[in-house]
Amino acid sequence: MTTASADEFETHRPRLFGLAYRMLGSAEEAEDTVQDAYLRFSGADRSAIEHPAAWLAKVVTNLCLTRLTSARARREQYVGPWLPEPVVTSDGTLGPLESAEQRDAVSMAMLVLLERLTPTERAVYVLREAFAYGHREIAGVLDLTEANCRQLYRRAVQRVGEARSRFESTPERREELVTSFVAAARDGDLSGLEKLLAADVVWSSDGGGKVTAARRPIEGRKKVFNFLVGATRTFLAGLEFTAVEVNGSTALAAWTGDTLLSVVAFELRDGAITQAWAVVNPDKLEFVRRQLARAV
């Protein structure tokens, strides 16, 4: 590939990474997918590529579809809940997130919901919602009819659209809640900690069998509270907590020295935590750790 062609690809890389990450929920796999697209681009007949951006989007989407098909089998064997890899978004890694809708589109909540979709439904939904593709364009990417794409999109919206309206995306409120959560845990303010939890709160931990983590989601204020009390007594001493913007909203990062132990993202309703996703699998923390190290 010529220097000019390589430079051209680099102008598309951020958008392609954002597409692959939304499709896969894995930053590591998204990086690998974009690199595969780079290799295909470098070996392609450039005279046959009229619109590089569209050509690359099609290549990345189809590479993701292949990965998602094989990922289904792996995730069925995954130890405990499978959660997406967190990604710092304050540095523009997933593009500008200037509105509540844009932040919701990359939130942990939305990525978890997208797991309900078939690979093709997910592709249609992501291209339509995150990249504003028309149904005709999507049909060209997926080699489907326009009518079929419309049907797939309607089905995807039915599965995830209603849940989207539950999200509370005020950045100030999220940051305030994360700060209150850390303070209550550090100070042993158990009543304050309990007040931050909604009655129907669910806490999910992704250890992937690599570290100790709950194998099933913990449901209900009392059970989550008891879990947090136990975790606080066992693990809190010596940890440092920081608030970071992950997947479009404030999340909690837990450190011991330079080692990132956990990233916890939250969903709120009426100012209380309704859902917490704690990623503790060290493999899934490597990308976000590198991001945070560069930011220092």
Residue, then its C-alpha position, 0 to 999 in steps of 0.5 A: m500500500t502506498t503512503a497516500s493509501a495508508d494515510e487515506f485509510e487512517t482517516h477512516r480508522p476511527r469511524l471503522f473502529g466505532l462501527a466494529y465496537r458497536m457491532l461486537g461489544s469488544a474493543e480488542e476484537a474491534e481493533d483486530t477487525v479494523q486491522d483485517a480491513y486495512l489488509r484487505f484495503s491494501g491488497a485491493d484494486r484501488s481503481a475498482i473502489e469508487h467510494p472508499a468509505a462505503w467499501l470499508a464500511k461494508v468490509v468491516t460490517n461483514l467481518c463483524l458478522t462473521r465474528l459475531t456468528s462464532a462469538r455466539a458459541r463462545r459466549e454460551q460457554y462463558v463463565g458468568p455474565w458476559l459484558p461488553e468491554p468498557v471504552v473511555t469516550s472522553d477522548g473521542t475514541l467512539g466519535p463525538l457524543e454531544s447529545a443524550e441520544q449519542r451517549d445512550a447509543v454507546s452506553m453499557a445498557m445499550l450494548v447489553l441490549l444489542e446482545r438480544l439481536t441476531p447478528t444481522e439485526r444488530a448490523v441493521y440497527v447499528l448502521r441505522e441508529a449510529f451512522a444514519y444509513g438509509h435502508r437502501e445503503i444498508a441493503g447495499v452493505l448487507d446484500l439484502t433487499e431494502a424491504n428485508c432491511r426495513q423488516l429487520y430494523r423494525r424487529a430490532v427496534q421492538r427488542v431494544g427500543e422500549a428499554r432505551s427510554r428508561f435511560e437517565s443520561t444527565p452527566e452531572r447526576r451520574e458523576e454525583l452518584v458515582t462520587s456518593f457511591v465511593a464516599a459511602a463505601r469508604d466511610g462505611d456509610l451503609s445506610g447512605l449506600e443502601k439509599l443509592l440503590a433502587a428496589d429492583v437494582v441488578w448487579s452483574s459482574d463479568g469475571g470470565g472465570k479469570v477472577t472471583a466474581a458472582r456467576r449470576p446477576i444479583e437482584g434486589r436492593k437487599k441482596v445487592f446491598n449485602f453483596l456490597v457490604g461483603a465486598t467493601r469489607t473484603f476488597l476496599a482497603g488499599l484500593e483507589f477509586t476514580a471517576v472516568e467517562v466510559n461508554g458515554s457516562t461517568a463510571l467507577a474505576a478501581w485501582t490497586g497501584d497501577t493495576l486496574l481491577s474493575v470498571v463499573a458502569f451504572e444505569l439510573r432511574d429517578g436518581a437511584i441505581t437500577q443496574a450496575w455492570a462490573v467488568v473485572n475480567p482483566d482481559k476486558l480491562e486491557f484496552v481501557r487501561r491503555q486509554l487511561a494510561r495515555a491520558v495521564 
